[in-house]
Amino acid sequence: MTAETTPAPAPGREKTGIPRNPGRHELGMKATLLFPDRDIVERFYVPLIYTACRTCYSELAPDEIFRRAVDGQIDPAKQRKLIQGVIESGHGSTIEHIVFTFGISGVSRTLSHQLVRHRAGVAFDQQSQRYVTFKGASTMLPSTVAEAEPDLRERYEQQIEGSMELYGDLVAAGIPGEDARFVFPNATRTNLVMTTNLRALIHMSGLRLCTMAQWEIRRLFQLIRHEIFEVSPFLGSFLAPKCVALGYCDEMGNRDEHCPIRPHKDNVLGAWADKAKAARSAGRDLPVT
Ligand SMILES: Cc1cc2nc3c(=O)[nH]c(=O)nc-3n(C[C@H](O)[C@H](O)[C@H](O)COP(=O)(O)OP(=O)(O)OC[C@H]3O[C@@H](n4cnc5c(N)ncnc54)[C@H](O)[C@@H]3O)c2cc1C
């Protein structure tokens, strides 16, 4: 790669580090696949996606394709091969036909605010801070704060405890929970039910398993991926940081390639430009896309 195509790092600028893997810390959060169970996934989910894919290319009616797939008349490996090709080609509607419902508990409001930003193909129901009057709301402690100077950690904990105490006093004084909750910090834990189709789950996982994602939501999606693997290693294999499917990293914050999972887009395009230039100098042309 030439200096022309590779941006030189700013003088004295170190590569930034990959955030520590949140999986190493016990965060007290849970993600449980409520529905479906392994039997349903094995028996119906792959045949259902196969039916959606195959209907596009077959004279057979969908109910007949589904019957044959469920009855084992179509080799499961053949079903998986078609599905894999269709997913990799980006024909995403075929995987909108299957859904997964998760019980998510003990995550912070910081996390839930990020999670509910996803709009397409996903439904949420969240524990209400209006209708639930908390007796002992619990909170999430980030590991950086846990490992900070003892004095700083103590001030943090005092602040959180102070908020919780004030909440209790406000409620005891007759202030409605919906108003008392204004003192809750982002660290307050919450519970949600999330139902998502596979397309949306792959999309969300692509963003949230990325090392650029915030540690807590990254951990949540590691737990979610684990749950899917438990019922289907095949479907679980599609849950990966988005760069894995793309083949390159498109995150602005990773231009220095501190995260090594895939090369950054700028460098891939730079390498392509170098190759095209070398080919032209040799009197050949690379195909233009
Ligand atoms: C690392 C990271 C940092 C972030 N930082 C911030 C931040 O600082 N501030 C902030 O506000 N947000 C931030 N976000 C949230 C981000 O901007 C998105 O709102 C969030 O990730 C939801 O993803 P999505 O837009 O793909 O939506 P989804 O609802 O998951 O939609 C899936 C896909 O459907 C399509 N789609 C959905 N709705 C529409 C629509 N209305 N019109 C057209 N197409 C649609 C799009 O292709 C979209 O990608 C961050 C996210 C990540 C992963």
The ligand as a Gaussian input file, in Angstrom:
#p B3LYP/6-31G(d) Opt

LIG

0 1
 C      -21.688000       1.824000      17.856000
 C      -22.979000       2.616000      17.815000
 C      -22.986000       3.933000      18.204000
 C      -24.164000       4.679000      18.162000
 N      -24.145000       5.996000      18.560000
 C      -25.285000       6.711000      18.535000
 C      -25.287000       8.087000      18.947000
 O      -24.272000       8.628000      19.353000
 N      -26.462000       8.775000      18.900000
 C      -27.627000       8.194000      18.441000
 O      -28.652000       8.858000      18.397000
 N      -27.639000       6.898000      18.043000
 C      -26.519000       6.156000      18.084000
 N      -26.544000       4.846000      17.672000
 C      -27.828000       4.274000      17.247000
 C      -27.941000       4.187000      15.715000
 O      -27.844000       5.450000      15.123000
 C      -29.261000       3.541000      15.313000
 O      -30.350000       4.359000      15.711000
 C      -29.471000       2.176000      15.944000
 O      -28.297000       1.412000      15.854000
 C      -30.637000       1.468000      15.250000
 O      -30.188000       0.892000      14.046000
 P      -30.895000       1.085000      12.641000
 O      -31.011000       2.526000      12.293000
 O      -30.172000       0.217000      11.688000
 O      -32.380000       0.692000      12.915000
 P      -33.263000      -0.632000      12.840000
 O      -34.571000      -0.278000      13.375000
 O      -32.545000      -1.771000      13.491000
 O      -33.487000      -0.839000      11.319000
 C      -32.928000      -1.867000      10.550000
 C      -32.756000      -1.349000       9.142000
 O      -34.032000      -1.114000       8.565000
 C      -33.989000       0.037000       7.733000
 N      -34.883000       1.067000       8.292000
 C      -35.441000       1.075000       9.532000
 N      -36.243000       2.136000       9.678000
 C      -36.171000       2.828000       8.519000
 C      -36.755000       4.031000       8.056000
 N      -37.567000       4.747000       8.824000
 N      -36.463000       4.444000       6.808000
 C      -35.653000       3.722000       6.021000
 N      -35.047000       2.574000       6.390000
 C      -35.316000       2.131000       7.619000
 C      -32.535000       0.508000       7.735000
 O      -31.852000      -0.109000       6.661000
 C      -32.003000      -0.021000       9.042000
 O      -30.607000      -0.196000       9.079000
 C      -25.383000       4.074000      17.718000
 C      -25.357000       2.734000      17.317000
 C      -24.192000       2.006000      17.370000
 C      -24.217000       0.563000      16.935000

